[in-house]
Amino acid sequence: MWCVSGQQLVEEYACFNTIFEIVCPSDTDVVIFETARYGRNDTLVAALCEIPFTRNCDVDVHFLLNRACAGRRKCSIVVNTAFFGDPCGYEEFLKVTYRCVPGTSCISRPPALLLEGKSGGFYIHLRR
């Protein structure tokens, strides 16, 4: 999804077995995720969640969060292994960056990008 930039970027975390909740301030705003990581690969957040830091122990969960929350004004997700899996073996945390943007400022693809299928593959053509 492509959106108008300029809205404030928010960084948040949620510890294991808590509820991660986003509520955009305006009734017409929707959530757009910039990053989403689940694991224990951040020393500060690990300390705040009172779990051990583990280098290189996290996974990209951007796709999962987009499926659950992107394009909505508010969203709540339980931070646990049932939703995110168990990349570190026990107790991880969620760390995300997101923006709340006006719902009318988002489109499904950038206006200058067209995809065309050619014999089973895709070519990208930029329109000027």
Secondary structure as GFF3:
##gff-version 3
##sequence-region A 1 128
A	DSSP	beta_strand	2	3	.	.	.	ID=ss1
A	DSSP	beta_strand	10	14	.	.	.	ID=ss2
A	DSSP	beta_strand	19	23	.	.	.	ID=ss3
A	DSSP	beta_strand	29	39	.	.	.	ID=ss4
A	DSSP	alpha_helix	43	48	.	.	.	ID=ss5
A	DSSP	beta_strand	58	60	.	.	.	ID=ss6
A	DSSP	alpha_helix	62	69	.	.	.	ID=ss7
A	DSSP	beta_strand	74	78	.	.	.	ID=ss8
A	DSSP	alpha_helix	81	84	.	.	.	ID=ss9
A	DSSP	beta_strand	93	102	.	.	.	ID=ss10
A	DSSP	three_ten_helix	103	105	.	.	.	ID=ss11
A	DSSP	beta_strand	106	107	.	.	.	ID=ss12
A	DSSP	beta_strand	113	118	.	.	.	ID=ss13
A	DSSP	beta_strand	121	126	.	.	.	ID=ss14
###
